[in-house]
Amino acid sequence: MKFTPSHINRFLLFKLPSAWISGIRVKNISDKQATITAKHRWINQNPFNSMYFAVLAMGAELSTGILVMKKIQDSGYKFSMLVTGTHGEFTKKAKGHIRFICDEGDKIDTQIQQAVHSGEGVQFELTSRAYDDADDLVCTFVFQWSIKLKP
């Protein structure tokens, strides 16, 4: 899989259609960071006229997960990967354009190397922060990922 925003957005359409329909899109991905966007619209709102928390969780999870997928592909090894836990904190109503940012690419490199050298599965946490149009923090999600080298 190519890790360009257009390729990943096409992947979302076919493999994660609920994220696509909700308006979640990959804006940028690099070795260090992934940025995902979503716009508050009728299709992804809650009864309180803000973005539904599940859409926030999808955007946040994608910002961490797509970075893990990219790092695994770049490593040349085959891994299984799974979310084993999550925690979210909400600090402001999510309205307008929301940006989800995970900037922990270096942490993922370290965990992949540990898994390769030990031959064991490793668990680690990645954080995604979401900001609105005013650059105010809307929510923070922490995802616990587990990766294991495939035989």
Summary of the structure (lengths in Angstrom):
residues: 151
radius of gyration: 15.4
end to end distance: 20.9
largest distance: 49.2
contacts: 481
relative contact order: 0.19
helix: 38%
strand: 36%
